[in-house]
């Protein structure tokens, strides 16, 4: 009997050493340790032994059984590890989940807002579908006034338009609040324009309005200049040129020194050294009449700000249309 045990152990060892795959291990287990396997067979033969031999032989058989068990388990473990190791290439880069990001215009808008927050402005909102009254009339542009030609308008009906600028928010805010007023109003505006590198039928503005006692043009220049310095650096000069808007008097247009060539002249500034940002001026007393502000008591300034232009300057983009094409190859760069 001892001989048989020894032989079975040797046979098992040599069978085990031949095994290369997981299904073969299962077969080996059944062959040796199955209910009708070779070990069970040896246990069966115990009944033929003399009773005094049984405990000793039983002990050897149990030892054999646990030896076979550990050896097959070890082999199983080695084979499993090998198969996962070969499937798993740890040098491959991981798969990153898709993460969205902010549109460059939203980022620029956020930055503009935070600069004005820092200067004590609060943020107001107004409708993009606006009445003729708020968009033009209350801004001192009566119907058929030639000043309306400055902005090519998209009409929904004779009295309802897509707002051509954010200035109507000035009127809406003044109607519902008394001075002091210190607000910005960011948003989308629309004009009847054929798209090209610098025109789009919709674009973005941030309106600014400050009304209080003793507000003067110097305050306007100071705020715009402080903004330019915060946005683009303290070496960016600001230039005001006389202009005309029906809702401001005096009026100006203002430019920032071109951040790309610092005034030398380049593609971005069309060789002028300056980039036009928008218009500004002192609120016309006629506008105060529409909202029942006392123009003897209060003065104010207002400004517009072309967000798309500022974003183009910030990121060195030559074509405004890129913002609206939703090409992921463009958008993912920001
Ligand atoms: N609303 C004017 C425009 O869109 C800009 C402007 C705003 C001018 C405020 C003066 C004061 O062209």
Boltz pocket constraint, residues with backbone or C-beta under 6 A from the ligand:
constraints:
  - pocket:
      binder: B
      contacts: [[A, 164], [A, 165], [A, 166], [A, 167], [A, 208], [A, 245], [A, 248], [A, 252], [A, 278], [A, 279], [A, 280], [A, 281], [A, 302], [A, 303], [A, 304], [A, 305]]
      max_distance: 6.0
